[in-house]
Amino acid sequence: MNSKQLLILIVIGVVLGGAGLLVRRSQDSDFKASTTRMGDRVLGDFDLTAVAGLRISSGSNSPVEILKKDNDWIVPARGGYSANFQSVGEFARKLWELKVTAPKNISQSRLPILQLTKETGTTVELLDSAGKPIKSVILGIKHTKEGGDSSPFGGGGGFPDGRYIKAGDAVALVNDPLSNADSKASEWINKDFFKVEKAKSVSVKHLVDTNSFSLTRDSDVGEWKLEGARAEEKIDSGKSSGFSSVLSYPSFNDLILDKKPEELGLHKPTVATVTTTEGFKYTVNIGTADGENYPLTLAVTGDFKREREPGKEEKPEDKEKLDKEFKEKLTKLDEKLKSEQALGKWTYQVSKWTVDQLLKNRHELFADKKTEEPGDTPRPGGSPLNLPFPNDK
């Protein structure tokens, strides 16, 4: 190697070294010195009572809003359906109380890795009554812990014990995964539903009339009887017992908006009617299945006893107490009726599990017929062991 070639190599080395130094300095300048300290409130101090809404967005998905209206919380994306007040209140308070577990100095280039940009993370805004943001924060990946070892970037498949967040330019780790920060409207609606108690009759009307049936019983703990059963039709108590708890714990996944009954099969539904010993009557229309879900509408009426009948040997001193108990029970029944009747204007998406019992056909209520093996039936002339053969003498 001559001196000229050596000089060229030296120059190239100097240039590359200088370029690397510039890149390093550029990266170092990318880091934001944290302005928060351990124990600081993530969002600082603000008036929690002034919060009148939440706006949550995730990536390019449309944001979901939960807004306060006339002392109630609603989800506009679900037609103004009531929001789960407890979930909203707890989440807003959690953000208000949220404290920094560990401040972090993170470069701009690494923010997407921690999902701390608007494009990659979950942005939460606390809104005032005019819809303007009071505070906002970006929620990044969850910090996980497994077997006592913490993973700095949330990996490892352990359980979440915190989350990376970004408020303004400050990045920090908090000790709450904030798992209920969901940008799906269905996760914020109030999932309280109707509840059938003490069923005494169940009638199901299918499109094919021979599949329809009606069951009744003498009390809310009695055996079910099939109306119009023929002598040879024996109802299986094991199969009918499920109707004792039918719709006793129904649930729904979401609301169905802006769809015509014809699109959902609700123009020709399966109609189930359930009455209770207390005087409730529930009429449920079930449409066509969409995968494992069904559309459902509901109508509720009530016919309650308004006057108490005194017992034959009732003592005067017991009358006041019994009258009071009767009125209190009647008040609760009226409140339940009013609450459940309000559900009647919506169309719900329910799981197959919720309506499975009501989708049974009439013949499915009977005991299974016993299948006989070929050798079980005696043949004419004797059993298979003593049949006469032509060669027998």
C-alpha positions as CSV (number, residue, x, y, z in Angstrom):
1,M,0.0,0.0,0.0
2,N,1.5,3.3,-1.0
3,S,1.3,6.6,0.9
4,K,-1.5,7.9,-1.4
5,Q,-3.8,5.0,-0.7
6,L,-3.1,5.2,3.0
7,L,-4.0,8.9,3.0
8,I,-7.3,8.1,1.2
9,L,-8.2,5.5,3.9
10,I,-7.4,7.9,6.7
11,V,-9.7,10.5,5.1
12,I,-12.6,8.0,4.6
13,G,-12.2,6.9,8.3
14,V,-12.4,10.5,9.5
15,V,-15.5,11.2,7.4
16,L,-17.3,8.1,8.6
17,G,-16.4,8.7,12.2
18,G,-17.6,12.3,12.0
19,A,-20.9,11.1,10.4
20,G,-21.4,8.6,13.2
21,L,-20.8,11.2,15.8
22,L,-23.4,13.5,14.2
23,V,-25.9,10.6,14.1
24,R,-25.3,9.9,17.8
25,R,-25.6,13.6,18.7
26,S,-28.8,13.7,16.7
27,Q,-30.2,10.7,18.5
28,D,-29.2,12.1,21.9
29,S,-30.9,15.4,21.1
30,D,-34.0,13.3,20.3
31,F,-34.4,12.3,24.0
32,K,-36.8,14.4,26.0
33,A,-35.7,15.0,29.6
34,S,-38.6,14.0,31.8
35,T,-40.3,16.9,33.5
36,T,-42.2,14.6,35.9
37,R,-41.0,13.1,39.1
38,M,-42.0,9.9,40.8
39,G,-45.3,10.4,42.7
40,D,-46.4,13.3,40.5
41,R,-49.9,13.3,39.1
42,V,-49.7,12.4,35.5
43,L,-52.3,15.0,34.4
44,G,-51.5,17.5,37.1
45,D,-54.3,19.1,39.1
46,F,-57.7,19.7,37.5
47,D,-61.3,20.0,38.5
48,L,-62.8,16.5,38.2
49,T,-66.3,17.8,38.5
50,A,-65.8,19.8,35.4
51,V,-65.4,16.7,33.3
52,A,-68.5,16.2,31.1
53,G,-67.2,13.8,28.5
54,L,-64.5,11.3,27.4
55,R,-63.1,10.9,23.9
56,I,-61.1,7.8,23.2
57,S,-59.4,7.0,19.9
58,S,-57.1,4.3,18.8
59,G,-55.0,4.7,15.7
60,S,-57.1,5.4,12.6
61,N,-60.3,4.1,14.1
62,S,-63.1,6.6,14.7
63,P,-63.1,8.0,18.2
64,V,-65.8,7.0,20.7
65,E,-67.3,9.7,22.9
66,I,-69.1,9.2,26.2
67,L,-70.9,12.4,27.1
68,K,-72.8,13.8,30.1
69,K,-76.4,14.8,29.2
70,D,-79.0,15.9,31.7
71,N,-77.2,14.3,34.6
72,D,-76.9,11.0,32.6
73,W,-74.0,9.6,30.6
74,I,-74.7,8.5,27.0
75,V,-72.9,7.0,24.1
76,P,-73.8,9.0,20.9
77,A,-72.4,6.4,18.6
78,R,-75.0,4.0,20.0
79,G,-78.0,6.3,19.4
80,G,-77.6,8.0,22.7
81,Y,-78.0,4.8,24.7
82,S,-77.1,5.1,28.4
83,A,-73.4,4.6,29.2
84,N,-72.2,2.5,32.2
85,F,-72.1,5.4,34.7
86,Q,-69.9,3.3,37.1
87,S,-67.3,2.5,34.5
88,V,-67.1,6.1,33.2
89,G,-66.9,7.6,36.7
90,E,-64.2,5.1,37.8
91,F,-62.1,5.7,34.7
92,A,-62.3,9.5,35.0
93,R,-61.3,9.3,38.7
94,K,-58.5,6.9,37.9
95,L,-57.0,9.3,35.4
96,W,-57.4,12.2,37.9
97,E,-55.6,10.1,40.6
98,L,-53.0,8.5,38.3
99,K,-49.4,9.0,39.6
100,V,-46.0,8.5,38.0
101,T,-44.3,5.3,39.0
102,A,-41.2,6.0,37.1
103,P,-40.3,9.0,34.8
104,K,-38.8,7.9,31.5
105,N,-36.4,9.6,29.0
106,I,-37.5,8.3,25.7
107,S,-36.2,9.4,22.2
108,Q,-38.8,10.4,19.6
109,S,-37.7,7.5,17.4
110,R,-38.7,5.0,20.1
111,L,-42.2,6.5,20.9
112,P,-43.9,4.3,18.2
113,I,-42.3,1.2,19.7
114,L,-44.0,2.0,23.0
115,Q,-47.2,3.0,21.1
116,L,-46.9,6.5,22.4
117,T,-48.0,8.4,19.3
118,K,-51.5,9.2,18.2
119,E,-51.1,6.8,15.3
120,T,-50.0,3.9,17.4
121,G,-51.4,4.4,20.9
122,T,-54.8,5.1,22.6
123,T,-55.5,8.8,23.0
124,V,-57.8,9.7,25.9
125,E,-59.2,13.2,26.2
126,L,-61.2,14.5,29.2
127,L,-63.8,17.0,27.9
128,D,-65.6,20.0,29.4
129,S,-69.3,20.7,28.9
130,A,-68.5,22.5,25.6
131,G,-66.7,19.4,24.3
132,K,-63.2,21.0,24.6
133,P,-60.3,19.0,26.0
134,I,-59.4,19.7,29.6
135,K,-56.6,17.1,29.7
136,S,-55.3,14.5,27.3
137,V,-53.0,11.6,27.5
138,I,-51.7,8.9,25.2
139,L,-51.7,5.4,26.6
140,G,-49.0,3.1,25.2
141,I,-48.1,-0.6,25.6
142,K,-48.8,-2.3,28.9
143,H,-45.9,-3.2,31.2
144,T,-46.0,-6.8,32.1
145,K,-44.5,-8.8,35.0
146,E,-43.8,-12.5,34.9
147,G,-42.3,-14.6,37.7
148,G,-41.1,-11.6,39.5
149,D,-39.1,-10.2,36.6
150,S,-40.4,-7.0,34.9
151,S,-40.1,-6.6,31.1
152,P,-39.2,-3.0,30.2
153,F,-41.2,-3.1,27.0
154,G,-44.2,-5.1,28.0
155,G,-43.2,-8.4,26.5
156,G,-42.8,-11.9,27.9
157,G,-46.4,-12.9,28.1
158,G,-46.9,-12.1,31.8
159,F,-49.7,-10.3,33.5
160,P,-50.0,-6.5,33.1
161,D,-48.9,-4.4,36.1
162,G,-48.6,-1.0,34.5
163,R,-48.6,1.0,31.3
164,Y,-46.4,3.6,29.5
165,I,-48.1,6.9,29.1
166,K,-47.3,10.3,27.4
167,A,-48.8,13.5,28.7
168,G,-47.6,16.5,26.7
169,D,-43.8,15.9,26.2
170,A,-43.5,13.9,29.4
171,V,-43.3,10.1,29.3
172,A,-43.7,7.9,32.3
173,L,-44.6,4.5,33.6
174,V,-47.6,4.1,35.8
175,N,-48.6,1.2,37.9
176,D,-52.1,0.7,36.4
177,P,-52.6,-1.0,33.0
178,L,-55.8,1.0,32.4
179,S,-57.3,-2.0,30.7
180,N,-60.8,-0.4,30.5
181,A,-59.5,2.4,28.1
182,D,-61.4,0.9,25.1
183,S,-62.2,2.8,21.9
184,K,-65.1,0.5,21.1
185,A,-68.5,2.0,21.8
186,S,-70.0,-1.4,22.7
187,E,-67.7,-1.5,25.8
188,W,-69.1,1.7,27.3
189,I,-72.8,1.2,27.0
190,N,-74.8,0.2,30.1
191,K,-75.2,-3.6,29.8
192,D,-78.0,-3.8,32.5
193,F,-80.7,-5.9,30.9
194,F,-84.1,-7.3,31.8
195,K,-84.5,-10.3,34.1
196,V,-87.2,-12.9,34.1
197,E,-88.0,-14.2,37.6
198,K,-90.4,-16.9,38.7
199,A,-91.5,-18.0,35.2
200,K,-94.9,-19.9,35.1
201,S,-95.5,-20.2,31.4
202,V,-93.4,-20.2,28.2
203,S,-94.8,-20.1,24.7
204,V,-92.7,-20.2,21.6
205,K,-94.1,-19.5,18.2
206,H,-91.9,-20.7,15.3
207,L,-92.4,-19.9,11.6
208,V,-93.2,-23.7,11.1
209,D,-96.2,-24.1,13.3
210,T,-95.6,-27.7,14.1
211,N,-92.4,-26.7,15.9
212,S,-94.2,-24.3,18.2
213,F,-95.1,-25.2,21.8
214,S,-96.4,-23.9,25.1
215,L,-95.3,-25.0,28.6
216,T,-97.1,-24.2,31.8
217,R,-96.7,-25.1,35.5
218,D,-98.7,-24.6,38.6
219,S,-96.1,-22.7,40.5
220,D,-92.6,-21.2,40.0
221,V,-91.1,-24.5,41.4
222,G,-93.4,-27.0,39.7
223,E,-92.9,-29.4,36.9
224,W,-93.5,-28.1,33.3
225,K,-96.4,-29.5,31.3
226,L,-96.8,-29.4,27.6
227,E,-100.1,-28.0,26.4
228,G,-101.9,-30.1,23.9
229,A,-99.6,-33.1,24.4
230,R,-100.9,-36.4,22.9
231,A,-101.0,-39.5,25.0
232,E,-97.9,-40.9,23.4
233,E,-95.9,-37.7,23.8
234,K,-93.9,-37.8,27.0
235,I,-92.1,-34.6,27.9
236,D,-88.5,-35.1,29.2
237,S,-88.2,-33.3,32.6
238,G,-84.5,-33.1,32.1
239,K,-85.0,-31.2,28.8
240,S,-87.8,-29.0,30.1
241,S,-86.0,-28.0,33.4
242,G,-84.0,-25.4,31.6
243,F,-87.1,-23.3,31.1
244,S,-87.3,-22.7,34.8
245,S,-84.4,-20.3,34.5
246,V,-85.1,-19.1,30.9
247,L,-84.0,-15.5,30.5
248,S,-83.2,-15.2,34.2
249,Y,-79.7,-13.9,33.4
250,P,-79.8,-12.6,29.8
251,S,-77.1,-10.4,28.4
252,F,-76.4,-8.5,25.2
253,N,-73.2,-7.7,23.3
254,D,-74.1,-4.6,21.5
255,L,-77.0,-2.6,20.0
256,I,-78.0,-2.9,16.3
257,L,-78.7,0.5,14.7
258,D,-79.9,1.6,11.3
259,K,-81.0,-1.8,10.0
260,K,-84.5,-2.7,8.8
261,P,-86.4,-5.6,10.3
262,E,-86.2,-7.4,7.0
263,E,-82.4,-7.3,7.1
264,L,-82.4,-8.9,10.6
265,G,-85.2,-11.5,10.1
266,L,-87.3,-9.6,12.6
267,H,-90.2,-9.2,10.1
268,K,-90.8,-12.9,10.5
269,P,-89.3,-13.6,13.9
270,T,-89.4,-16.5,16.4
271,V,-91.7,-15.1,19.1
272,A,-91.3,-16.2,22.7
273,T,-93.7,-15.2,25.4
274,V,-92.9,-15.7,29.1
275,T,-95.2,-14.9,32.0
276,T,-94.3,-14.9,35.7
277,T,-96.2,-15.5,38.9
278,E,-95.7,-11.9,39.9
279,G,-97.6,-10.6,36.8
280,F,-94.9,-9.8,34.3
281,K,-95.3,-10.7,30.6
282,Y,-92.2,-10.7,28.4
283,T,-92.5,-10.9,24.6
284,V,-89.2,-11.5,22.9
285,N,-88.7,-11.4,19.1
286,I,-85.7,-13.3,17.8
287,G,-84.4,-12.7,14.3
288,T,-82.0,-14.5,12.0
289,A,-78.6,-15.6,13.3
290,D,-75.5,-13.7,12.3
291,G,-72.8,-16.2,13.2
292,E,-73.1,-16.9,16.9
293,N,-75.3,-13.8,17.5
294,Y,-79.0,-13.0,17.1
295,P,-81.0,-9.8,16.9
296,L,-83.6,-9.4,19.6
297,T,-86.4,-7.0,20.5
298,L,-88.4,-6.9,23.7
299,A,-91.8,-5.8,25.0
300,V,-92.7,-6.0,28.7
301,T,-96.1,-5.5,30.4
302,G,-97.2,-6.0,34.0
303,D,-100.4,-6.8,35.7
304,F,-99.8,-6.7,39.5
305,K,-102.2,-7.0,42.4
306,R,-102.9,-3.6,43.8
307,E,-104.6,-4.5,46.9
308,R,-103.5,-7.0,49.6
309,E,-106.0,-9.6,50.8
310,P,-105.8,-9.9,54.6
311,G,-105.4,-13.4,56.0
312,K,-108.3,-15.2,57.6
313,E,-106.6,-15.2,61.0
314,E,-104.6,-12.0,60.6
315,K,-104.2,-10.0,63.8
316,P,-104.8,-6.3,63.8
317,E,-101.3,-5.6,65.1
318,D,-99.9,-7.4,62.0
319,K,-101.9,-5.5,59.5
320,E,-99.8,-2.3,59.4
321,K,-96.6,-4.3,59.0
322,L,-98.0,-6.5,56.2
323,D,-99.5,-3.6,54.4
324,K,-96.2,-1.8,54.4
325,E,-94.4,-4.8,53.1
326,F,-97.0,-5.2,50.3
327,K,-96.6,-1.6,49.2
328,E,-92.8,-1.7,49.2
329,K,-92.9,-4.8,47.0
330,L,-95.5,-3.2,44.7
331,T,-93.2,-0.2,44.4
332,K,-90.3,-2.4,43.4
333,L,-92.4,-4.2,40.8
334,D,-93.5,-0.9,39.3
335,E,-89.9,0.4,39.2
336,K,-88.7,-2.9,37.5
337,L,-91.5,-2.7,35.0
338,K,-90.7,1.0,34.1
339,S,-87.0,0.2,33.7
340,E,-87.5,-2.9,31.5
341,Q,-90.2,-1.2,29.4
342,A,-87.6,1.5,28.5
343,L,-85.6,-1.3,26.7
344,G,-88.4,-1.8,24.2
345,K,-87.3,0.8,21.7
346,W,-83.9,-0.8,20.9
347,T,-82.7,-3.8,18.9
348,Y,-80.1,-5.9,20.7
349,Q,-77.4,-8.2,19.6
350,V,-77.4,-11.2,21.9
351,S,-75.3,-14.4,22.0
352,K,-76.8,-17.8,21.0
353,W,-76.4,-18.8,24.6
354,T,-78.9,-16.2,25.7
355,V,-81.8,-17.5,23.5
356,D,-80.7,-21.1,22.9
357,Q,-83.5,-22.5,25.1
358,L,-86.1,-20.6,23.2
359,L,-84.9,-21.8,19.8
360,K,-85.8,-25.4,20.6
361,N,-88.5,-27.1,18.5
362,R,-91.4,-29.0,20.0
363,H,-90.1,-32.5,19.3
364,E,-86.9,-31.6,21.2
365,L,-88.8,-31.6,24.4
366,F,-89.6,-35.3,24.3
367,A,-87.6,-38.2,25.8
368,D,-85.3,-39.8,23.3
369,K,-86.7,-43.1,21.8
370,K,-84.8,-46.2,22.8
371,T,-82.9,-47.7,19.9
372,E,-83.0,-51.5,19.9
373,E,-80.1,-53.6,18.7
374,P,-80.8,-56.0,15.8
375,G,-80.5,-59.1,17.9
376,D,-82.7,-57.8,20.7
377,T,-86.0,-58.6,18.8
378,P,-87.2,-62.2,19.1
379,R,-87.7,-63.8,15.7
380,P,-90.7,-66.0,14.7
381,G,-90.1,-69.6,15.6
382,G,-87.8,-69.0,18.5
383,S,-84.5,-67.2,19.4
384,P,-81.5,-67.2,17.1
385,L,-80.2,-70.1,19.0
386,N,-83.1,-72.5,18.5
387,L,-84.3,-71.8,15.0
388,P,-85.0,-75.0,13.1
389,F,-82.6,-75.7,10.1
390,P,-83.4,-77.8,7.1
391,N,-80.7,-80.4,7.9
392,D,-81.8,-80.8,11.5
393,K,-83.1,-84.4,12.1
